[in-house]
Amino acid sequence: MSQQQLQQLSQEIQEIEEQIEALEQSVEGVQQQKTETDEAIEALETLDTDSTVQVPIGGGAYLRATIEDIDEVIVELGADYAAELEEDDAVDALESKKENLDDRVDEINSEIAELETESEELEQQAQQLQQQAMQQQMQQMGQGQQPDE
């Protein structure tokens, strides 16, 4: 057992913890997208033609606008593509997007669980190495102290 092995295990554990943190941030981002998708679905289901809405124009500024036709909804499809869909089709597309986001969260959570298991195994290895080192030190101390004859 060497200090180098413990340092290597410690470094691996730290790297795994950083990966877990990054994945947890990814989950937060996906959850935010899901929330925005839910809000869009709710808006489509509650708004009517001639409803007044506030449209974001950037920088925290909004303009009031009137919906001319609720059946002309432009929905982002992904990969920088969008399509004009009727209201029901737009809701279906958003629901599908939401399901994909749920699947992504599940995938990320699985990755996190695997990394946590790996981290726990490495921590156990480190503890075993430390215990072995303590036992060796105790044995060396015991051998160094021989009774006087």
TALINDA-V307099 format. One record per residue. PHI is phi in whole degrees, -180 to 180 (* if undefined). Layout:
BEGIN
[[PHI] [PHI]]
END
This chain:
BEGIN
[[*] [-134] [-62] [-63] [-63] [-64] [-63] [-64] [-62] [-62] [-66] [-64] [-62] [-62] [-64] [-65] [-62] [-67] [-64] [-61] [-61] [-65] [-67] [-64] [-66] [-63] [-60] [-60] [-64] [-67] [-62] [-64] [-62] [-65] [-61] [-63] [-67] [-58] [-63] [-65] [-62] [-60] [-63] [-63] [-79] [-107] [-84] [-127] [-57] [76] [-70] [-100] [-131] [-105] [-107] [-70] [-116] [105] [64] [79] [-103] [-133] [-121] [-80] [-143] [-108] [-76] [-76] [-153] [-67] [-84] [-116] [-110] [-98] [-118] [-70] [-98] [115] [53] [62] [-112] [-140] [-141] [-86] [-129] [-72] [-52] [-62] [-67] [-65] [-62] [-60] [-63] [-69] [-63] [-63] [-61] [-63] [-62] [-63] [-66] [-61] [-61] [-65] [-61] [-61] [-62] [-65] [-63] [-64] [-61] [-62] [-61] [-63] [-66] [-64] [-63] [-61] [-63] [-63] [-64] [-67] [-64] [-64] [-60] [-63] [-64] [-63] [-63] [-65] [-64] [-62] [-63] [-64] [-64] [-64] [-64] [-65] [-65] [-66] [-65] [-66] [-75] [-74] [-108] [-94] [-66] [-76] [-118]]
END
